[in-house]
Amino acid sequence: MNTTLTSLPAGELRPALTEPYTSAHLVRWCAAQQNWDKIHYDLEYAREFAGLPERVINGALKQHLLARYLVDSFDASARIVRLNYKFTGPDFVGERLELRGRVLRTESLGDHRFAHVELEIGNPAQAKTTTTGTAILMLDTPSWQSVDWGSLPPQWRLDEVVGADDDDAVPREVRDLLGRDDEQLRSYCALDASRLRLFADAVQGLRAWHFDSNAAAAAGLETLVAPDLFPIHAIEAEPGTLPLSQERSAIGREAVSEVGRNFARRFGFPANGMVNGGNETEIHSLLRLGETACAVSRLLSARVKPGTRGGDMLFMTSLNTYRTTTGRLLMREKQLGIYRNFNVAAPAAL
């Protein structure tokens, strides 16, 4: 049995309970994220094609809730260095989420102190923990400050080991990508204040320096800055280049421009079988207003496992690196994508 944070001794951070999420909240988040996955707002689709009882609260939204929770828990006086999270179960429309955390230990390195934190998101309606995670924070450092990773322990860096090409159940075209920087994207336009405002409305509770220029100036910033994990969604596609599908079974992800998450579109897997398994992230610096993001993805591993409900599941881990077009490193992440029934032919258009 997994032990929840609330059962552990002293060290807990103050829990934070969200309001119930409606389908309108999730539509707003889809617009901010620029992800049109229909399991989040289309009840008929969620039930008929995804086999779900209800529309699902976005995993991408939950990862930003974790980052916001850390900033709030340390009153913006700590910088997130590492943030890892794993989605262990779905949350549905109408449910509230409870964010919880516990400081495991602190340590001094050079001129800085660091806190190691355990995280989880609980679902009171289900009486379950649906997301687990860990984080490392640099204490007494403003949450927007860049991190000099050269001074940090090498073991805090993401593992970049490429898996062996020995699973014949993995499609040959996928195995051929292992270890290659094969997907490179550049945003069609620079970050603007309108996108930041929409993002702040969708996440709710973000610090004002992400959307209010006066608040940014008061904090000593030259301009607005995006939230920690924003680079994942920072690649804007040129209009008309990623059309939505007319197929009833199409999930909507065919119009998503996020790097390292488009294998269904690229290899013809049934898109309605894609699941976000979670991420491991390094936070280096924040994207600033007027800057343009670019990203590159490298496939690190691909394995096939039998699904618990029948059918095969393809587990693919990509290393995604985000920079500004001038070269400044923003973040790196290891993204786990799970593709159910990947070897089943996609249904024909109706």
Helices and strands as residue ranges (DSSP letters): G 5-7, E 16-17, H 23-33, G 38-40, H 43-48, H 59-73, E 78-87, E 98-109, E 112-123, E 128-139, G 149-151, G 154-156, H 172-175, E 181-186, H 193-203, G 208-210, H 213-218, G 230-233, G 253-255, H 263-267, G 271-273, E 274-283, E 293-306, E 312-324, E 329-340
